[in-house]
Amino acid sequence: MADSGTDKKIAAGMKQMDEGDFKKAYSTFKKLVTEHPDDAEIWYCKAECGNFASGMTGAKITNEEIIEAYNKAMELDPERVEYYQSYGQFCISVNKFDEAEKAYCEAAEIDSSLAPSLFSEFAIEYYNTAMAAYGEIMDDPKNRAPFAKKALGYLLKALDISPEEARNLL
């Protein structure tokens, strides 16, 4: 349980995040995880700040540091769907597609009522990122096929429609 001094530090870090100062927020949460290594929310905030600081401001935070923070948050609180979803989004952004798929599937297992939105989000983000990452080679339908097939499979899962039913509908 956090004391009032810790609560103030967390509030300061959250305010820094809200104001878009992700580098400063990352420093705040980096210190807080050393003081409170068993607090999943602090680890998650560290991961999110690291993700935004490195992506938006070019801060020198490695993907490994961000992955470690997400994994620690998920380990400490394995029932928080948003931890897995955010981790999946991060993994897509750094082209770790298999890890992203795993994270989205785990999130869907935690809360099956969210599965349709999680699966459709994964499908679209995965496909769009793969198309952007591989550029012109994706103009060839043969090169695009494995990515399109996986994305389409998740869209069908999101709609709870079998491939056969989809064929009949089309």
Salt bridges, closest charged atoms under 4 A:
GLU19 OE2 - LYS15 NZ 2.81
GLU35 OE1 - LYS9 NZ 3.24
GLU41 OE1 - ARG80 NH1 3.25
GLU75 OE2 - LYS72 NZ 3.49
ASP77 OD2 - ARG80 NH1 3.84
GLU82 OE2 - ARG80 NH2 2.42
GLU101 OE1 - LYS150 NZ 2.55
GLU164 OE2 - ARG167 NH1 3.99
